[in-house]
Amino acid sequence: MDDYASRFLELRIKVDQNNVMLIKHVILKFVQELKSQIMSIVYVKNPATLNTAITIIRNVKGGLVMANESKQVYVLEDQITQLNEQVNALARERS
Protein backbone atom coordinates (compact mmCIF):
# COMPACT_ATOMS: atom_id res chain seq x y z
CA MET A 1 0.00 0.00 0.00
CA ASP A 2 2.71 2.47 0.95
CA ASP A 3 4.55 1.89 -2.33
CA TYR A 4 1.38 2.44 -4.34
CA ALA A 5 0.53 5.59 -2.39
CA SER A 6 4.04 6.98 -2.84
CA ARG A 7 4.02 6.31 -6.58
CA PHE A 8 0.57 7.83 -6.93
CA LEU A 9 1.59 10.98 -5.04
CA GLU A 10 4.71 11.34 -7.19
CA LEU A 11 2.65 11.03 -10.36
CA ARG A 12 0.04 13.42 -9.05
CA ILE A 13 2.72 16.08 -8.55
CA LYS A 14 3.87 15.59 -12.13
CA VAL A 15 0.38 15.59 -13.64
CA ASP A 16 -1.26 18.25 -11.46
CA GLN A 17 1.59 20.62 -10.60
CA ASN A 18 -0.73 23.52 -9.84
CA ASN A 19 -3.08 21.43 -7.73
CA VAL A 20 -6.14 22.34 -9.81
CA MET A 21 -7.68 18.87 -10.10
CA LEU A 22 -10.66 18.41 -7.79
CA ILE A 23 -9.75 16.28 -4.80
CA LYS A 24 -12.77 14.04 -5.48
CA HIS A 25 -11.27 13.14 -8.85
CA VAL A 26 -7.83 12.56 -7.34
CA ILE A 27 -9.29 10.23 -4.71
CA LEU A 28 -11.39 8.43 -7.32
CA LYS A 29 -8.31 7.83 -9.48
CA PHE A 30 -6.42 6.61 -6.43
CA VAL A 31 -9.03 4.09 -5.29
CA GLN A 32 -9.84 2.80 -8.79
CA GLU A 33 -6.65 0.73 -8.78
CA LEU A 34 -7.52 -1.06 -5.54
CA LYS A 35 -9.25 -4.39 -5.13
CA SER A 36 -12.99 -3.92 -5.59
CA GLN A 37 -13.68 -5.00 -2.03
CA ILE A 38 -11.46 -2.24 -0.61
CA MET A 39 -12.45 0.30 -3.25
CA SER A 40 -16.13 -0.03 -2.30
CA ILE A 41 -15.45 0.57 1.38
CA VAL A 42 -13.30 3.63 0.70
CA TYR A 43 -15.90 5.02 -1.69
CA VAL A 44 -18.69 4.61 0.87
CA LYS A 45 -16.60 6.37 3.53
CA ASN A 46 -16.36 9.39 1.18
CA PRO A 47 -12.95 10.65 2.35
CA ALA A 48 -12.40 14.40 2.07
CA THR A 49 -8.64 14.12 1.51
CA LEU A 50 -6.23 11.72 -0.10
CA ASN A 51 -4.53 11.16 3.27
CA THR A 52 -7.88 10.15 4.76
CA ALA A 53 -8.41 7.70 1.89
CA ILE A 54 -4.96 6.21 2.51
CA THR A 55 -5.73 5.84 6.22
CA ILE A 56 -9.05 4.14 5.46
CA ILE A 57 -7.33 1.75 3.08
CA ARG A 58 -4.69 0.85 5.67
CA ASN A 59 -7.40 0.21 8.26
CA VAL A 60 -9.47 -1.90 5.88
CA LYS A 61 -6.44 -3.95 4.84
CA GLY A 62 -5.54 -4.47 8.50
CA GLY A 63 -9.07 -5.61 9.24
CA LEU A 64 -9.03 -8.02 6.30
CA VAL A 65 -5.74 -9.50 7.49
CA MET A 66 -7.16 -9.98 10.99
CA ALA A 67 -10.33 -11.57 9.62
CA ASN A 68 -8.29 -13.93 7.44
CA GLU A 69 -6.09 -14.91 10.38
CA SER A 70 -9.19 -15.62 12.49
CA LYS A 71 -10.60 -17.86 9.76
CA GLN A 72 -7.30 -19.74 9.60
CA VAL A 73 -7.37 -20.28 13.37
CA TYR A 74 -10.92 -21.70 13.15
CA VAL A 75 -9.90 -24.00 10.31
CA LEU A 76 -6.92 -25.27 12.32
CA GLU A 77 -9.09 -25.81 15.38
CA ASP A 78 -11.55 -27.84 13.28
CA GLN A 79 -8.71 -29.91 11.83
CA ILE A 80 -7.32 -30.59 15.30
CA THR A 81 -10.78 -31.64 16.50
CA GLN A 82 -11.15 -34.01 13.54
CA LEU A 83 -7.72 -35.52 14.14
CA ASN A 84 -8.51 -36.04 17.83
CA GLU A 85 -11.75 -37.79 16.89
CA GLN A 86 -9.88 -40.03 14.43
CA VAL A 87 -7.23 -40.87 17.03
CA ASN A 88 -9.93 -41.67 19.62
CA ALA A 89 -11.80 -43.85 17.10
CA LEU A 90 -8.61 -45.77 16.31
CA ALA A 91 -7.88 -46.20 20.01
CA ARG A 92 -11.40 -47.60 20.61
CA GLU A 93 -11.01 -50.01 17.69
CA ARG A 94 -7.77 -51.38 19.16
CA SER A 95 -9.26 -51.86 22.63
C-alpha positions in Angstrom: 0.0 0.0 0.0 2.7 2.5 0.9 4.6 1.9 -2.3 1.4 2.4 -4.3 0.5 5.6 -2.4 4.0 7.0 -2.8 4.0 6.3 -6.6 0.6 7.8 -6.9 1.6 11.0 -5.0 4.7 11.3 -7.2 2.6 11.0 -10.4 0.0 13.4 -9.1 2.7 16.1 -8.5 3.9 15.6 -12.1 0.4 15.6 -13.6 -1.3 18.2 -11.5 1.6 20.6 -10.6 -0.7 23.5 -9.8 -3.1 21.4 -7.7 -6.1 22.3 -9.8 -7.7 18.9 -10.1 -10.7 18.4 -7.8 -9.7 16.3 -4.8 -12.8 14.0 -5.5 -11.3 13.1 -8.9 -7.8 12.6 -7.3 -9.3 10.2 -4.7 -11.4 8.4 -7.3 -8.3 7.8 -9.5 -6.4 6.6 -6.4 -9.0 4.1 -5.3 -9.8 2.8 -8.8 -6.7 0.7 -8.8 -7.5 -1.1 -5.5 -9.2 -4.4 -5.1 -13.0 -3.9 -5.6 -13.7 -5.0 -2.0 -11.5 -2.2 -0.6 -12.5 0.3 -3.2 -16.1 0.0 -2.3 -15.5 0.6 1.4 -13.3 3.6 0.7 -15.9 5.0 -1.7 -18.7 4.6 0.9 -16.6 6.4 3.5 -16.4 9.4 1.2 -12.9 10.6 2.3 -12.4 14.4 2.1 -8.6 14.1 1.5 -6.2 11.7 -0.1 -4.5 11.2 3.3 -7.9 10.2 4.8 -8.4 7.7 1.9 -5.0 6.2 2.5 -5.7 5.8 6.2 -9.1 4.1 5.5 -7.3 1.7 3.1 -4.7 0.8 5.7 -7.4 0.2 8.3 -9.5 -1.9 5.9 -6.4 -3.9 4.8 -5.5 -4.5 8.5 -9.1 -5.6 9.2 -9.0 -8.0 6.3 -5.7 -9.5 7.5 -7.2 -10.0 11.0 -10.3 -11.6 9.6 -8.3 -13.9 7.4 -6.1 -14.9 10.4 -9.2 -15.6 12.5 -10.6 -17.9 9.8 -7.3 -19.7 9.6 -7.4 -20.3 13.4 -10.9 -21.7 13.2 -9.9 -24.0 10.3 -6.9 -25.3 12.3 -9.1 -25.8 15.4 -11.5 -27.8 13.3 -8.7 -29.9 11.8 -7.3 -30.6 15.3 -10.8 -31.6 16.5 -11.2 -34.0 13.5 -7.7 -35.5 14.1 -8.5 -36.0 17.8 -11.8 -37.8 16.9 -9.9 -40.0 14.4 -7.2 -40.9 17.0 -9.9 -41.7 19.6 -11.8 -43.9 17.1 -8.6 -45.8 16.3 -7.9 -46.2 20.0 -11.4 -47.6 20.6 -11.0 -50.0 17.7 -7.8 -51.4 19.2 -9.3 -51.9 22.6 
